[in-house]
Amino acid sequence: MAFYKMQEGQHEFTFQLADLNVREDFSIWDNTNNIFLRQVEGVNDINDLKFMQRDLFAQRYPNFRKVSQYIRELIITLNDTPTLYSFGFKKSANDQIVDEIRNRQQLGKDPLDYTFKYRKTGSGLATTHVVVLMNEIGKPQGVLQPNLSPQPQQRELTPSLPQKPLESPVWSPQAKSSGQIRLEGVSGSGLGLTPQEQVIVDLFNSDNQMYSEDLFVQVFKNTMITHHRQMPDVQRVKLIYREHYQKQLPSKS
């Protein structure tokens, strides 16, 4: 599922809920190095830190901060075309959505028939996130589903390719000369990318949305299947995530 990216200088957008589902995506922010962490030394599963008592977490990890986003499927109208996207809301914004859903349901209304407006103001830790219920307009028709979130230059991933059976590429050291992948070990090994993979990685790195490893793998795999008719190796995609995906904070507005 493509993620919606707010453009530089954009502070708000209008949307409808595609459904009422929501899922939490948890990560750790390193205040010292200004990066999101995929792993923490001595912790087998980073999600275990989500449930650690706040004072204990602050004592053990004084330079870390827990960060959660709540991912929902939205319908956003662009150029008069309703388009399906995913978007990660902060807890405060998601709580407002939950309240509005409950209020509409108590009135016997369908929350999916309404538009909402999301607005972000401020920057850094002073950023505020507000969601406001707008108008009852009914469910949109003819919803488009893109493959990855649009970039500022409106760059497409690749031209359409002829349909052919899915392939499982074989990665080998000799593949470099044929334009395939160069794999020289694991993390820190200088993992090479095909041109197709490089385009996809560039899109991820230029997207303000933060992707967990599982979500990165899912979106990367779907994009390779859709545009290149290839089924990528999951372990390889994880290596690409670790070596080539540079997680950064969203650019400040």
C-alpha positions as CSV (number, residue, x, y, z in Angstrom):
1,M,0.0,0.0,0.0
2,A,1.4,3.4,-1.0
3,F,1.9,6.0,1.8
4,Y,0.7,9.5,1.4
5,K,3.5,12.1,1.7
6,M,2.9,15.6,2.7
7,Q,4.8,18.0,0.5
8,E,7.3,20.5,1.8
9,G,5.3,23.4,3.2
10,Q,2.1,21.5,3.3
11,H,0.4,21.6,6.7
12,E,-3.0,19.9,6.1
13,F,-5.0,17.6,3.9
14,T,-8.6,16.4,3.6
15,F,-9.4,12.6,3.6
16,Q,-12.0,10.0,4.1
17,L,-11.5,6.7,6.0
18,A,-11.3,3.7,3.7
19,D,-12.2,1.5,6.6
20,L,-12.2,1.5,10.4
21,N,-9.1,-0.6,10.9
22,V,-5.9,0.8,12.5
23,R,-2.6,-0.8,13.4
24,E,0.2,0.5,15.6
25,D,3.8,0.7,14.2
26,F,6.4,1.0,17.0
27,S,10.0,2.2,16.8
28,I,12.7,3.8,18.9
29,W,14.2,7.2,18.2
30,D,17.8,7.8,19.1
31,N,18.1,11.4,20.3
32,T,21.9,11.3,20.2
33,N,22.4,10.1,16.6
34,N,19.0,11.4,15.3
35,I,18.0,8.1,13.7
36,F,15.3,5.5,14.2
37,L,16.6,2.2,15.5
38,R,15.7,-1.2,14.0
39,Q,17.5,-3.1,16.8
40,V,18.6,-2.3,20.4
41,E,21.6,-4.1,21.9
42,G,20.5,-6.7,24.4
43,V,16.9,-6.7,23.2
44,N,15.7,-9.6,21.1
45,D,12.4,-8.0,20.0
46,I,12.3,-4.2,19.9
47,N,8.5,-4.4,20.4
48,D,9.3,-5.6,24.0
49,L,10.4,-2.1,24.8
50,K,6.9,-0.8,24.0
51,F,5.6,-2.3,27.2
52,M,8.5,-1.4,29.5
53,Q,7.4,0.8,32.4
54,R,8.2,4.5,31.6
55,D,10.5,5.2,34.5
56,L,12.5,2.0,33.9
57,F,12.8,2.8,30.2
58,A,14.0,6.3,30.9
59,Q,16.6,4.9,33.4
60,R,17.9,2.3,31.0
61,Y,17.7,4.2,27.8
62,P,18.1,7.9,28.7
63,N,18.9,8.9,25.1
64,F,16.0,6.9,23.5
65,R,12.4,7.8,22.9
66,K,9.5,5.5,22.2
67,V,7.7,6.4,19.0
68,S,4.4,5.0,17.7
69,Q,2.4,5.8,14.7
70,Y,-1.1,4.5,14.0
71,I,-1.5,3.5,10.4
72,R,-4.9,3.9,8.6
73,E,-6.1,3.4,5.1
74,L,-7.3,6.8,3.7
75,I,-9.0,8.0,0.5
76,I,-7.5,11.3,-0.6
77,T,-8.8,13.1,-3.7
78,L,-6.0,14.3,-5.9
79,N,-6.7,16.0,-9.3
80,D,-10.4,15.1,-8.8
81,T,-9.4,11.4,-8.4
82,P,-10.1,9.6,-5.1
83,T,-6.9,7.7,-4.3
84,L,-6.2,5.1,-1.7
85,Y,-3.2,5.7,0.6
86,S,-1.9,4.6,4.0
87,F,-0.9,7.3,6.5
88,G,0.7,7.1,9.9
89,F,-1.0,9.3,12.5
90,K,0.4,10.3,15.9
91,K,-1.5,9.0,18.9
92,S,-3.2,12.4,19.6
93,A,-4.5,12.5,16.0
94,N,-5.6,8.9,16.0
95,D,-7.4,9.4,19.4
96,Q,-9.4,12.2,17.7
97,I,-10.3,10.0,14.8
98,V,-11.5,7.3,17.3
99,D,-13.6,9.8,19.1
100,E,-15.2,11.0,15.9
101,I,-15.9,7.5,14.7
102,R,-17.6,6.7,18.1
103,N,-19.7,9.9,17.9
104,R,-20.9,9.2,14.3
105,Q,-21.8,5.6,15.3
106,Q,-23.8,6.8,18.3
107,L,-25.8,9.0,16.0
108,G,-26.5,6.0,13.7
109,K,-24.2,7.5,11.0
110,D,-21.5,5.7,8.9
111,P,-18.1,7.4,9.6
112,L,-16.9,6.3,6.1
113,D,-19.4,8.8,4.6
114,Y,-17.6,11.8,6.1
115,T,-14.6,13.8,5.2
116,F,-11.9,14.7,7.8
117,K,-9.2,17.3,7.8
118,Y,-5.8,16.6,9.3
119,R,-3.6,19.6,10.3
120,K,-0.1,19.7,11.6
121,T,1.5,22.8,13.1
122,G,4.8,23.5,14.9
123,S,7.9,21.5,14.6
124,G,9.9,18.9,16.5
125,L,8.6,18.0,20.0
126,A,6.3,21.1,19.8
127,T,4.4,19.7,16.8
128,T,0.6,19.4,17.3
129,H,-1.6,17.1,15.3
130,V,-5.3,17.9,14.9
131,V,-8.1,15.9,13.1
132,V,-11.4,17.7,12.5
133,L,-14.7,16.1,11.2
134,M,-15.9,18.0,8.1
135,N,-18.8,17.0,5.8
136,E,-21.0,14.0,5.1
137,I,-20.6,13.3,1.4
138,G,-21.0,9.6,1.1
139,K,-18.5,7.0,0.0
140,P,-16.3,7.9,-3.0
141,Q,-16.6,5.8,-6.2
142,G,-13.8,4.7,-8.6
143,V,-11.0,4.8,-6.0
144,L,-7.5,4.5,-7.5
145,Q,-4.8,2.5,-5.7
146,P,-1.2,3.6,-6.5
147,N,1.9,1.4,-5.8
148,L,4.1,3.9,-3.9
149,S,3.5,7.4,-2.7
150,P,4.0,10.1,-5.3
151,Q,7.3,12.1,-5.1
152,P,7.6,15.9,-5.5
153,Q,8.8,15.4,-9.1
154,Q,5.9,13.0,-9.8
155,R,8.5,10.5,-10.9
156,E,7.1,7.1,-11.9
157,L,8.9,3.9,-10.8
158,T,9.3,2.3,-14.3
159,P,7.4,2.1,-17.6
160,S,4.8,-0.6,-17.8
161,L,6.3,-4.0,-18.6
162,P,4.7,-6.9,-20.5
163,Q,3.1,-9.5,-18.4
164,K,5.2,-12.6,-17.8
165,P,5.4,-15.3,-15.0
166,L,6.9,-14.3,-11.7
167,E,10.6,-14.9,-11.4
168,S,12.7,-15.6,-8.4
169,P,16.1,-14.0,-9.3
170,V,19.3,-15.7,-8.3
171,W,21.8,-13.4,-6.6
172,S,25.5,-14.2,-7.2
173,P,28.9,-12.4,-7.3
174,Q,29.0,-12.8,-11.1
175,A,25.7,-11.0,-11.5
176,K,27.3,-7.6,-11.3
177,S,28.5,-7.7,-14.9
178,S,25.0,-8.6,-16.2
179,G,23.3,-5.7,-14.3
180,Q,22.0,-7.9,-11.5
181,I,22.8,-7.8,-7.8
182,R,26.3,-7.9,-6.3
183,L,26.1,-9.6,-2.9
184,E,29.3,-9.7,-0.9
185,G,28.2,-11.0,2.5
186,V,25.9,-9.4,5.0
187,S,25.5,-6.1,6.9
188,G,28.2,-3.6,6.1
189,S,29.3,-5.7,3.1
190,G,28.5,-3.1,0.4
191,L,25.4,-4.8,-0.9
192,G,24.9,-3.8,-4.6
193,L,21.5,-3.0,-6.1
194,T,19.9,-3.5,-9.5
195,P,18.7,-0.3,-11.3
196,Q,15.1,-1.4,-10.5
197,E,15.9,-1.8,-6.8
198,Q,17.8,1.5,-6.7
199,V,14.8,3.4,-8.0
200,I,12.6,1.8,-5.3
201,V,15.1,2.5,-2.5
202,D,15.4,6.1,-3.7
203,L,11.6,6.5,-3.3
204,F,11.7,5.1,0.2
205,N,14.6,7.4,1.2
206,S,12.9,10.5,-0.2
207,D,9.6,9.7,1.6
208,N,9.0,11.4,4.9
209,Q,7.1,8.4,6.1
210,M,9.0,6.1,8.5
211,Y,8.9,2.5,7.5
212,S,9.4,-0.4,9.9
213,E,11.4,-3.4,8.5
214,D,8.2,-5.5,8.1
215,L,6.4,-2.7,6.3
216,F,9.4,-1.9,4.1
217,V,9.6,-5.6,3.1
218,Q,5.9,-5.7,2.3
219,V,5.9,-2.5,0.1
220,F,9.2,-3.4,-1.6
221,K,8.0,-6.8,-2.5
222,N,4.6,-5.6,-3.8
223,T,6.4,-3.0,-5.9
224,M,8.8,-5.5,-7.5
225,I,5.9,-7.8,-8.3
226,T,3.8,-5.1,-9.8
227,H,6.4,-3.3,-11.9
228,H,9.0,-6.0,-12.7
229,R,7.0,-9.3,-12.4
230,Q,9.7,-10.6,-10.0
231,M,9.3,-12.2,-6.6
232,P,12.2,-10.8,-4.5
233,D,13.9,-12.8,-1.8
234,V,12.7,-11.6,1.6
235,Q,16.1,-12.0,3.3
236,R,17.7,-9.9,0.6
237,V,15.1,-7.2,1.0
238,K,15.8,-7.2,4.7
239,L,19.5,-6.6,3.9
240,I,18.5,-3.8,1.6
241,Y,16.5,-2.2,4.4
242,R,19.5,-2.5,6.8
243,E,22.2,-1.2,4.4
244,H,20.4,1.2,2.0
245,Y,17.3,2.6,3.8
246,Q,18.2,5.8,5.6
247,K,15.5,6.5,8.2
248,Q,15.1,10.2,8.9
249,L,12.7,12.5,10.6
250,P,10.1,14.1,8.4
251,S,11.4,17.4,7.1
252,K,10.3,20.3,9.3
253,S,7.7,22.6,7.9
